[in-house]
Amino acid sequence: MAAQVFQAFNDVGFTIPAGGHAYWVGEAMGSVDFKDLDPVPEKVTDTVATMAANAAHLAGLLAGAGYPPA
């Protein structure tokens, strides 16, 4: 789903940061919902932290020197 949404955003001019999504699909053949995880797995929190850092870095780059006018 993320690939299709990001492609649609890209098609209309949005800039998508690297690794701009995170998701939880659960254990194979499991039925645990993300909101029920206690604690949240370290891999999930690491991925979300990286996603946020990438988005903040891209925002800083674009704020300093945005795209040239068309």
All heavy atoms as a GROMACS GRO file, in nm:
protein
  501
    1MET      N    1   0.081  -0.117   0.000
    1MET     CA    2   0.000   0.000   0.000
    1MET      C    3   0.087   0.126   0.000
    1MET      O    4   0.060   0.220  -0.072
    1MET     CB    5  -0.093   0.001   0.122
    1MET     CG    6  -0.191   0.113   0.113
    1MET     SD    7  -0.250   0.183   0.269
    1MET     CE    8  -0.115   0.261   0.341
    2ALA      N    9   0.194   0.126   0.080
    2ALA     CA   10   0.280   0.243   0.087
    2ALA      C   11   0.339   0.277  -0.050
    2ALA      O   12   0.347   0.394  -0.087
    2ALA     CB   13   0.392   0.221   0.188
    3ALA      N   14   0.378   0.176  -0.126
    3ALA     CA   15   0.437   0.201  -0.257
    3ALA      C   16   0.339   0.273  -0.349
    3ALA      O   17   0.377   0.367  -0.419
    3ALA     CB   18   0.480   0.069  -0.321
    4GLN      N   19   0.214   0.234  -0.346
    4GLN     CA   20   0.116   0.298  -0.434
    4GLN      C   21   0.083   0.440  -0.388
    4GLN      O   22   0.072   0.530  -0.471
    4GLN     CB   23  -0.010   0.212  -0.442
    4GLN     CG   24   0.020   0.081  -0.511
    4GLN     CD   25  -0.104   0.008  -0.556
    4GLN    OE1   26  -0.216   0.052  -0.537
    4GLN    NE2   27  -0.083  -0.106  -0.617
    5VAL      N   28   0.071   0.461  -0.258
    5VAL     CA   29   0.044   0.595  -0.206
    5VAL      C   30   0.163   0.687  -0.235
    5VAL      O   31   0.145   0.800  -0.283
    5VAL     CB   32   0.013   0.591  -0.055
    5VAL    CG1   33   0.009   0.731   0.003
    5VAL    CG2   34  -0.119   0.520  -0.030
    6PHE      N   35   0.285   0.638  -0.210
    6PHE     CA   36   0.403   0.721  -0.235
    6PHE      C   37   0.419   0.752  -0.383
    6PHE      O   38   0.460   0.861  -0.420
    6PHE     CB   39   0.528   0.654  -0.181
    6PHE     CG   40   0.541   0.660  -0.031
    6PHE    CD1   41   0.648   0.600   0.032
    6PHE    CD2   42   0.448   0.724   0.047
    6PHE    CE1   43   0.662   0.605   0.169
    6PHE    CE2   44   0.461   0.730   0.185
    6PHE     CZ   45   0.568   0.671   0.246
    7GLN      N   46   0.389   0.656  -0.469
    7GLN     CA   47   0.397   0.682  -0.613
    7GLN      C   48   0.297   0.789  -0.654
    7GLN      O   49   0.328   0.877  -0.733
    7GLN     CB   50   0.375   0.555  -0.694
    7GLN     CG   51   0.392   0.576  -0.843
    7GLN     CD   52   0.532   0.619  -0.880
    7GLN    OE1   53   0.630   0.558  -0.838
    7GLN    NE2   54   0.545   0.726  -0.958
    8ALA      N   55   0.177   0.782  -0.598
    8ALA     CA   56   0.075   0.884  -0.628
    8ALA      C   57   0.122   1.021  -0.581
    8ALA      O   58   0.108   1.121  -0.653
    8ALA     CB   59  -0.058   0.847  -0.563
    9PHE      N   60   0.178   1.029  -0.460
    9PHE     CA   61   0.232   1.156  -0.411
    9PHE      C   62   0.346   1.206  -0.501
    9PHE      O   63   0.354   1.324  -0.534
    9PHE     CB   64   0.283   1.143  -0.268
    9PHE     CG   65   0.176   1.142  -0.162
    9PHE    CD1   66   0.204   1.094  -0.036
    9PHE    CD2   67   0.049   1.192  -0.186
    9PHE    CE1   68   0.108   1.094   0.064
    9PHE    CE2   69  -0.048   1.193  -0.088
    9PHE     CZ   70  -0.018   1.144   0.038
   10ASN      N   71   0.435   1.115  -0.538
   10ASN     CA   72   0.547   1.151  -0.624
   10ASN      C   73   0.498   1.204  -0.758
   10ASN      O   74   0.553   1.301  -0.812
   10ASN     CB   75   0.637   1.029  -0.643
   10ASN     CG   76   0.760   1.060  -0.722
   10ASN    OD1   77   0.838   1.147  -0.684
   10ASN    ND2   78   0.780   0.991  -0.831
   11ASP      N   79   0.394   1.144  -0.811
   11ASP     CA   80   0.340   1.186  -0.941
   11ASP      C   81   0.289   1.330  -0.940
   11ASP      O   82   0.286   1.394  -1.045
   11ASP     CB   83   0.227   1.093  -0.985
   11ASP     CG   84   0.277   0.955  -1.028
   11ASP    OD1   85   0.400   0.938  -1.047
   11ASP    OD2   86   0.193   0.864  -1.040
   12VAL      N   87   0.248   1.379  -0.824
   12VAL     CA   88   0.196   1.516  -0.817
   12VAL      C   89   0.295   1.612  -0.751
   12VAL      O   90   0.260   1.725  -0.719
   12VAL     CB   91   0.058   1.523  -0.748
   12VAL    CG1   92  -0.046   1.448  -0.830
   12VAL    CG2   93   0.065   1.470  -0.605
   13GLY      N   94   0.420   1.567  -0.731
   13GLY     CA   95   0.525   1.660  -0.690
   13GLY      C   96   0.572   1.654  -0.547
   13GLY      O   97   0.654   1.737  -0.506
   14PHE      N   98   0.526   1.559  -0.468
   14PHE     CA   99   0.575   1.547  -0.331
   14PHE      C  100   0.713   1.481  -0.331
   14PHE      O  101   0.745   1.401  -0.418
   14PHE     CB  102   0.481   1.462  -0.246
   14PHE     CG  103   0.356   1.533  -0.202
   14PHE    CD1  104   0.249   1.548  -0.289
   14PHE    CD2  105   0.347   1.585  -0.074
   14PHE    CE1  106   0.134   1.613  -0.249
   14PHE    CE2  107   0.232   1.650  -0.034
   14PHE     CZ  108   0.125   1.665  -0.122
   15THR      N  109   0.794   1.514  -0.232
   15THR     CA  110   0.923   1.447  -0.212
   15THR      C  111   0.907   1.350  -0.097
   15THR      O  112   0.862   1.387   0.011
   15THR     CB  113   1.032   1.551  -0.179
   15THR    OG1  114   1.042   1.643  -0.287
   15THR    CG2  115   1.166   1.484  -0.156
   16ILE      N  116   0.943   1.227  -0.121
   16ILE     CA  117   0.928   1.121  -0.021
   16ILE      C  118   1.065   1.090   0.037
   16ILE      O  119   1.159   1.060  -0.038
   16ILE     CB  120   0.869   0.994  -0.085
   16ILE    CG1  121   0.743   1.024  -0.165
   16ILE    CG2  122   0.845   0.886   0.021
   16ILE    CD1  123   0.629   1.081  -0.087
   17PRO      N  124   1.081   1.095   0.170
   17PRO     CA  125   1.211   1.062   0.229
   17PRO      C  126   1.243   0.913   0.214
   17PRO      O  127   1.153   0.830   0.202
   17PRO     CB  128   1.195   1.099   0.376
   17PRO     CG  129   1.049   1.096   0.401
   17PRO     CD  130   0.982   1.130   0.270
   18ALA      N  131   1.371   0.883   0.215
   18ALA     CA  132   1.413   0.743   0.210
   18ALA      C  133   1.356   0.667   0.329
   18ALA      O  134   1.354   0.717   0.441
   18ALA     CB  135   1.566   0.736   0.212
   19GLY      N  136   1.309   0.547   0.304
   19GLY     CA  137   1.252   0.467   0.413
   19GLY      C  138   1.138   0.538   0.481
   19GLY      O  139   1.128   0.536   0.604
   20GLY      N  140   1.050   0.599   0.404
   20GLY     CA  141   0.946   0.685   0.458
   20GLY      C  142   0.823   0.615   0.512
   20GLY      O  143   0.720   0.678   0.528
   21HIS      N  144   0.831   0.487   0.539
   21HIS     CA  145   0.715   0.418   0.596
   21HIS      C  146   0.762   0.308   0.691
   21HIS      O  147   0.875   0.262   0.684
   21HIS     CB  148   0.629   0.357   0.485
   21HIS     CG  149   0.695   0.241   0.416
   21HIS    ND1  150   0.797   0.258   0.325
   21HIS    CD2  151   0.674   0.108   0.427
   21HIS    CE1  152   0.835   0.139   0.282
   21HIS    NE2  153   0.763   0.047   0.342
   22ALA      N  154   0.674   0.272   0.780
   22ALA     CA  155   0.699   0.160   0.871
   22ALA      C  156   0.567   0.085   0.888
   22ALA      O  157   0.460   0.146   0.876
   22ALA     CB  158   0.749   0.209   1.006
   23TYR      N  159   0.575  -0.041   0.911
   23TYR     CA  160   0.453  -0.120   0.925
   23TYR      C  161   0.479  -0.241   1.012
   23TYR      O  162   0.593  -0.279   1.035
   23TYR     CB  163   0.401  -0.163   0.788
   23TYR     CG  164   0.500  -0.247   0.709
   23TYR    CD1  165   0.495  -0.385   0.715
   23TYR    CD2  166   0.598  -0.187   0.632
   23TYR    CE1  167   0.586  -0.461   0.645
   23TYR    CE2  168   0.690  -0.263   0.561
   23TYR     CZ  169   0.683  -0.400   0.568
   23TYR     OH  170   0.774  -0.476   0.500
   24TRP      N  171   0.371  -0.298   1.060
   24TRP     CA  172   0.380  -0.420   1.141
   24TRP      C  173   0.290  -0.524   1.077
   24TRP      O  174   0.171  -0.500   1.058
   24TRP     CB  175   0.333  -0.392   1.284
   24TRP     CG  176   0.308  -0.516   1.365
   24TRP    CD1  177   0.186  -0.572   1.392
   24TRP    CD2  178   0.405  -0.599   1.427
   24TRP    NE1  179   0.203  -0.685   1.467
   24TRP    CE2  180   0.337  -0.704   1.491
   24TRP    CE3  181   0.543  -0.595   1.435
   24TRP    CZ2  182   0.401  -0.804   1.562
   24TRP    CZ3  183   0.607  -0.694   1.506
   24TRP    CH2  184   0.537  -0.797   1.568
   25VAL      N  185   0.349  -0.636   1.038
   25VAL     CA  186   0.269  -0.743   0.981
   25VAL      C  187   0.255  -0.859   1.078
   25VAL      O  188   0.183  -0.954   1.050
   25VAL     CB  189   0.327  -0.794   0.846
   25VAL    CG1  190   0.318  -0.686   0.740
   25VAL    CG2  191   0.469  -0.842   0.862
   26GLY      N  192   0.322  -0.851   1.190
   26GLY     CA  193   0.308  -0.953   1.293
   26GLY      C  194   0.389  -1.078   1.266
   26GLY      O  195   0.457  -1.092   1.166
   27GLU      N  196   0.381  -1.165   1.361
   27GLU     CA  197   0.447  -1.294   1.347
   27GLU      C  198   0.377  -1.374   1.237
   27GLU      O  199   0.257  -1.359   1.216
   27GLU     CB  200   0.439  -1.372   1.479
   27GLU     CG  201   0.497  -1.300   1.598
   27GLU     CD  202   0.648  -1.300   1.598
   27GLU    OE1  203   0.709  -1.393   1.543
   27GLU    OE2  204   0.706  -1.205   1.653
   28ALA      N  205   0.450  -1.460   1.170
   28ALA     CA  206   0.390  -1.544   1.067
   28ALA      C  207   0.278  -1.628   1.128
   28ALA      O  208   0.295  -1.688   1.234
   28ALA     CB  209   0.496  -1.634   1.006
   29MET      N  210   0.164  -1.624   1.065
   29MET     CA  211   0.046  -1.699   1.108
   29MET      C  212  -0.005  -1.655   1.245
   29MET      O  213  -0.079  -1.726   1.311
   29MET     CB  214   0.074  -1.850   1.111
   29MET     CG  215   0.124  -1.908   0.980
   29MET     SD  216   0.004  -1.898   0.847
   29MET     CE  217  -0.111  -2.022   0.899
   30GLY      N  218   0.032  -1.535   1.289
   30GLY     CA  219  -0.009  -1.486   1.420
   30GLY      C  220  -0.133  -1.399   1.412
   30GLY      O  221  -0.184  -1.368   1.305
   31SER      N  222  -0.181  -1.358   1.527
   31SER     CA  223  -0.300  -1.274   1.531
   31SER      C  224  -0.282  -1.155   1.625
   31SER      O  225  -0.378  -1.098   1.671
   31SER     CB  226  -0.420  -1.358   1.577
   31SER     OG  227  -0.396  -1.409   1.707
   32VAL      N  228  -0.155  -1.117   1.653
   32VAL     CA  229  -0.128  -1.006   1.744
   32VAL      C  230  -0.134  -0.875   1.666
   32VAL      O  231  -0.067  -0.858   1.565
   32VAL     CB  232   0.010  -1.021   1.810
   32VAL    CG1  233   0.041  -0.902   1.899
   32VAL    CG2  234   0.016  -1.149   1.891
   33ASP      N  235  -0.217  -0.783   1.713
   33ASP     CA  236  -0.229  -0.651   1.653
   33ASP      C  237  -0.120  -0.561   1.712
   33ASP      O  238  -0.081  -0.576   1.828
   33ASP     CB  239  -0.367  -0.593   1.683
   33ASP     CG  240  -0.403  -0.477   1.594
   33ASP    OD1  241  -0.312  -0.416   1.534
   33ASP    OD2  242  -0.522  -0.446   1.584
   34PHE      N  243  -0.072  -0.465   1.634
   34PHE     CA  244   0.035  -0.376   1.679
   34PHE      C  245  -0.001  -0.308   1.810
   34PHE      O  246   0.082  -0.296   1.899
   34PHE     CB  247   0.065  -0.271   1.571
   34PHE     CG  248   0.175  -0.177   1.611
   34PHE    CD1  249   0.307  -0.215   1.601
   34PHE    CD2  250   0.147  -0.052   1.660
   34PHE    CE1  251   0.410  -0.130   1.638
   34PHE    CE2  252   0.248   0.035   1.698
   34PHE     CZ  253   0.380  -0.005   1.687
   35LYS      N  254  -0.124  -0.261   1.824
   35LYS     CA  255  -0.163  -0.189   1.945
   35LYS      C  256  -0.159  -0.277   2.069
   35LYS      O  257  -0.158  -0.227   2.180
   35LYS     CB  258  -0.302  -0.126   1.928
   35LYS     CG  259  -0.416  -0.223   1.917
   35LYS     CD  260  -0.547  -0.150   1.896
   35LYS     CE  261  -0.666  -0.238   1.893
   35LYS     NZ  262  -0.670  -0.342   1.795
   36ASP      N  263  -0.154  -0.407   2.051
   36ASP     CA  264  -0.151  -0.501   2.164
   36ASP      C  265  -0.009  -0.544   2.202
   36ASP      O  266   0.009  -0.621   2.295
   36ASP     CB  267  -0.235  -0.625   2.131
   36ASP     CG  268  -0.380  -0.592   2.109
   36ASP    OD1  269  -0.430  -0.496   2.174
   36ASP    OD2  270  -0.446  -0.659   2.027
   37LEU      N  271   0.091  -0.496   2.129
   37LEU     CA  272   0.229  -0.535   2.160
   37LEU      C  273   0.276  -0.470   2.289
   37LEU      O  274   0.261  -0.350   2.308
   37LEU     CB  275   0.322  -0.493   2.046
   37LEU     CG  276   0.302  -0.561   1.912
   37LEU    CD1  277   0.396  -0.501   1.809
   37LEU    CD2  278   0.322  -0.710   1.923
   38ASP      N  279   0.334  -0.548   2.375
   38ASP     CA  280   0.390  -0.494   2.499
   38ASP      C  281   0.508  -0.581   2.539
   38ASP      O  282   0.488  -0.694   2.584
   38ASP     CB  283   0.286  -0.492   2.610
   38ASP     CG  284   0.336  -0.420   2.735
   38ASP    OD1  285   0.415  -0.324   2.719
   38ASP    OD2  286   0.296  -0.459   2.845
   39PRO      N  287   0.626  -0.536   2.521
   39PRO     CA  288   0.668  -0.407   2.466
   39PRO      C  289   0.673  -0.412   2.313
   39PRO      O  290   0.670  -0.520   2.254
   39PRO     CB  291   0.809  -0.388   2.522
   39PRO     CG  292   0.862  -0.526   2.532
   39PRO     CD  293   0.742  -0.613   2.570
   40VAL      N  294   0.684  -0.296   2.251
   40VAL     CA  295   0.702  -0.289   2.106
   40VAL      C  296   0.840  -0.344   2.074
   40VAL      O  297   0.938  -0.308   2.140
   40VAL     CB  298   0.688  -0.144   2.057
   40VAL    CG1  299   0.719  -0.132   1.910
   40VAL    CG2  300   0.549  -0.090   2.088
   41PRO      N  301   0.851  -0.433   1.975
   41PRO     CA  302   0.982  -0.491   1.942
   41PRO      C  303   1.084  -0.382   1.905
   41PRO      O  304   1.051  -0.282   1.842
   41PRO     CB  305   0.951  -0.579   1.820
   41PRO     CG  306   0.806  -0.611   1.832
   41PRO     CD  307   0.743  -0.489   1.894
   42GLU      N  308   1.208  -0.406   1.945
   42GLU     CA  309   1.316  -0.309   1.921
   42GLU      C  310   1.331  -0.279   1.772
   42GLU      O  311   1.357  -0.165   1.733
   42GLU     CB  312   1.447  -0.363   1.977
   42GLU     CG  313   1.561  -0.266   1.965
   42GLU     CD  314   1.688  -0.319   2.029
   42GLU    OE1  315   1.683  -0.414   2.108
   42GLU    OE2  316   1.794  -0.263   1.997
   43LYS      N  317   1.316  -0.378   1.686
   43LYS     CA  318   1.329  -0.356   1.542
   43LYS      C  319   1.224  -0.256   1.493
   43LYS      O  320   1.254  -0.173   1.407
   43LYS     CB  321   1.316  -0.489   1.466
   43LYS     CG  322   1.336  -0.477   1.318
   43LYS     CD  323   1.476  -0.431   1.284
   43LYS     CE  324   1.496  -0.426   1.135
   43LYS     NZ  325   1.618  -0.356   1.098
   44VAL      N  326   1.104  -0.262   1.547
   44VAL     CA  327   0.999  -0.168   1.508
   44VAL      C  328   1.034  -0.027   1.554
   44VAL      O  329   1.026   0.068   1.476
   44VAL     CB  330   0.862  -0.212   1.563
   44VAL    CG1  331   0.755  -0.109   1.532
   44VAL    CG2  332   0.822  -0.347   1.507
   45THR      N  333   1.076  -0.011   1.679
   45THR     CA  334   1.110   0.123   1.728
   45THR      C  335   1.232   0.179   1.655
   45THR      O  336   1.237   0.298   1.625
   45THR     CB  337   1.134   0.124   1.880
   45THR    OG1  338   1.236   0.030   1.914
   45THR    CG2  339   1.007   0.090   1.955
   46ASP      N  340   1.330   0.094   1.622
   46ASP     CA  341   1.447   0.140   1.546
   46ASP      C  342   1.406   0.187   1.407
   46ASP      O  343   1.455   0.289   1.358
   46ASP     CB  344   1.550   0.028   1.533
   46ASP     CG  345   1.622  -0.003   1.663
   46ASP    OD1  346   1.607   0.075   1.760
   46ASP    OD2  347   1.691  -0.107   1.668
   47THR      N  348   1.318   0.112   1.342
   47THR     CA  349   1.273   0.149   1.208
   47THR      C  350   1.198   0.281   1.209
   47THR      O  351   1.219   0.367   1.123
   47THR     CB  352   1.186   0.038   1.148
   47THR    OG1  353   1.262  -0.083   1.142
   47THR    CG2  354   1.135   0.073   1.010
   48VAL      N  355   1.111   0.299   1.306
   48VAL     CA  356   1.035   0.424   1.316
   48VAL      C  357   1.128   0.542   1.348
   48VAL      O  358   1.111   0.651   1.292
   48VAL     CB  359   0.922   0.411   1.421
   48VAL    CG1  360   0.856   0.545   1.447
   48VAL    CG2  361   0.819   0.310   1.373
   49ALA      N  362   1.228   0.520   1.432
   49ALA     CA  363   1.324   0.627   1.461
   49ALA      C  364   1.403   0.666   1.336
   49ALA      O  365   1.426   0.785   1.310
   49ALA     CB  366   1.419   0.583   1.573
   50THR      N  367   1.444   0.568   1.258
   50THR     CA  368   1.514   0.596   1.133
   50THR      C  369   1.425   0.670   1.035
   50THR      O  370   1.467   0.766   0.970
   50THR     CB  371   1.566   0.465   1.069
   50THR    OG1  372   1.656   0.403   1.161
   50THR    CG2  373   1.635   0.491   0.937
   51MET      N  374   1.300   0.628   1.026
   51MET     CA  375   1.204   0.694   0.938
   51MET      C  376   1.189   0.841   0.976
   51MET      O  377   1.193   0.930   0.890
   51MET     CB  378   1.068   0.623   0.947
   51MET     CG  379   0.958   0.686   0.865
   51MET     SD  380   0.798   0.609   0.895
   51MET     CE  381   0.765   0.666   1.060
   52ALA      N  382   1.175   0.869   1.104
   52ALA     CA  383   1.160   1.007   1.151
   52ALA      C  384   1.287   1.088   1.126
   52ALA      O  385   1.280   1.204   1.084
   52ALA     CB  386   1.125   1.008   1.299
   53ALA      N  387   1.402   1.029   1.149
   53ALA     CA  388   1.529   1.098   1.124
   53ALA      C  389   1.546   1.131   0.976
   53ALA      O  390   1.590   1.241   0.941
   53ALA     CB  391   1.646   1.014   1.174
   54ASN      N  392   1.512   1.037   0.888
   54ASN     CA  393   1.520   1.063   0.745
   54ASN      C  394   1.427   1.175   0.703
   54ASN      O  395   1.464   1.261   0.622
   54ASN     CB  396   1.487   0.937   0.665
   54ASN     CG  397   1.596   0.832   0.672
   54ASN    OD1  398   1.706   0.859   0.718
   54ASN    ND2  399   1.565   0.712   0.627
   55ALA      N  400   1.306   1.177   0.756
   55ALA     CA  401   1.210   1.282   0.722
   55ALA      C  402   1.259   1.418   0.771
   55ALA      O  403   1.250   1.519   0.699
   55ALA     CB  404   1.073   1.250   0.781
   56ALA      N  405   1.313   1.422   0.892
   56ALA     CA  406   1.364   1.548   0.947
   56ALA      C  407   1.485   1.597   0.866
   56ALA      O  408   1.498   1.717   0.838
   56ALA     CB  409   1.401   1.531   1.093
   57HIS      N  410   1.572   1.506   0.828
   57HIS     CA  411   1.689   1.543   0.748
   57HIS      C  412   1.646   1.600   0.614
   57HIS      O  413   1.697   1.706   0.570
   57HIS     CB  414   1.779   1.421   0.728
   57HIS     CG  415   1.898   1.446   0.643
   57HIS    ND1  416   2.002   1.526   0.682
   57HIS    CD2  417   1.929   1.402   0.518
   57HIS    CE1  418   2.093   1.530   0.585
   57HIS    NE2  419   2.050   1.456   0.485
   58LEU      N  420   1.554   1.534   0.547
   58LEU     CA  421   1.505   1.583   0.418
   58LEU      C  422   1.439   1.720   0.432
   58LEU      O  423   1.462   1.810   0.351
   58LEU     CB  424   1.408   1.483   0.356
   58LEU     CG  425   1.347   1.526   0.222
   58LEU    CD1  426   1.454   1.547   0.116
   58LEU    CD2  427   1.244   1.423   0.177
   59ALA      N  428   1.360   1.738   0.536
   59ALA     CA  429   1.295   1.867   0.559
   59ALA      C  430   1.398   1.977   0.577
   59ALA      O  431   1.383   2.088   0.523
   59ALA     CB  432   1.204   1.859   0.682
   60GLY      N  433   1.506   1.948   0.650
   60GLY     CA  434   1.613   2.046   0.668
   60GLY      C  435   1.682   2.081   0.537
   60GLY      O  436   1.711   2.198   0.510
   61LEU      N  437   1.708   1.980   0.456
   61LEU     CA  438   1.771   2.006   0.326
   61LEU      C  439   1.682   2.092   0.238
   61LEU      O  440   1.729   2.188   0.174
   61LEU     CB  441   1.802   1.874   0.255
   61LEU     CG  442   1.910   1.786   0.316
   61LEU    CD1  443   1.917   1.652   0.243
   61LEU    CD2  444   2.044   1.857   0.310
   62LEU      N  445   1.554   2.059   0.233
   62LEU     CA  446   1.462   2.135   0.149
   62LEU      C  447   1.439   2.276   0.202
   62LEU      O  448   1.420   2.370   0.125
   62LEU     CB  449   1.329   2.060   0.134
   62LEU     CG  450   1.337   1.932   0.052
   62LEU    CD1  451   1.204   1.858   0.057
   62LEU    CD2  452   1.379   1.959  -0.091
   63ALA      N  453   1.442   2.293   0.334
   63ALA     CA  454   1.426   2.426   0.392
   63ALA      C  455   1.546   2.514   0.358
   63ALA      O  456   1.531   2.634   0.334
   63ALA     CB  457   1.409   2.417   0.543
   64GLY      N  458   1.665   2.456   0.355
   64GLY     CA  459   1.786   2.531   0.325
   64GLY      C  460   1.801   2.565   0.178
   64GLY      O  461   1.850   2.671   0.141
   65ALA      N  462   1.760   2.474   0.093
   65ALA     CA  463   1.774   2.494  -0.051
   65ALA      C  464   1.670   2.408  -0.121
   65ALA      O  465   1.696   2.293  -0.153
   65ALA     CB  466   1.913   2.456  -0.098
   66GLY      N  467   1.553   2.463  -0.140
   66GLY     CA  468   1.445   2.389  -0.204
   66GLY      C  469   1.471   2.364  -0.351
   66GLY      O  470   1.577   2.400  -0.405
   67TYR      N  471   1.378   2.304  -0.415
   67TYR     CA  472   1.389   2.277  -0.557
   67TYR      C  473   1.390   2.409  -0.634
   67TYR      O  474   1.326   2.504  -0.596
   67TYR     CB  475   1.271   2.192  -0.605
   67TYR     CG  476   1.277   2.050  -0.555
   67TYR    CD1  477   1.184   2.005  -0.463
   67TYR    CD2  478   1.376   1.963  -0.599
   67TYR    CE1  479   1.188   1.874  -0.417
   67TYR    CE2  480   1.380   1.832  -0.553
   67TYR     CZ  481   1.286   1.789  -0.462
   67TYR     OH  482   1.291   1.661  -0.417
   68PRO      N  483   1.461   2.411  -0.746
   68PRO     CA  484   1.460   2.533  -0.828
   68PRO      C  485   1.320   2.556  -0.887
   68PRO      O  486   1.247   2.460  -0.911
   68PRO     CB  487   1.562   2.505  -0.937
   68PRO     CG  488   1.584   2.358  -0.937
   68PRO     CD  489   1.545   2.307  -0.803
   69PRO      N  490   1.285   2.682  -0.911
   69PRO     CA  491   1.154   2.708  -0.970
   69PRO      C  492   1.142   2.647  -1.109
   69PRO      O  493   1.240   2.636  -1.181
   69PRO     CB  494   1.146   2.860  -0.977
   69PRO     CG  495   1.277   2.913  -0.934
   69PRO     CD  496   1.362   2.800  -0.887
   70ALA      N  497   1.021   2.607  -1.141
   70ALA     CA  498   0.998   2.545  -1.272
   70ALA      C  499   0.994   2.649  -1.381
   70ALA      O  500   0.963   2.761  -1.365
   70ALA     CB  501   0.868   2.468  -1.270
   0.00000   0.00000   0.00000
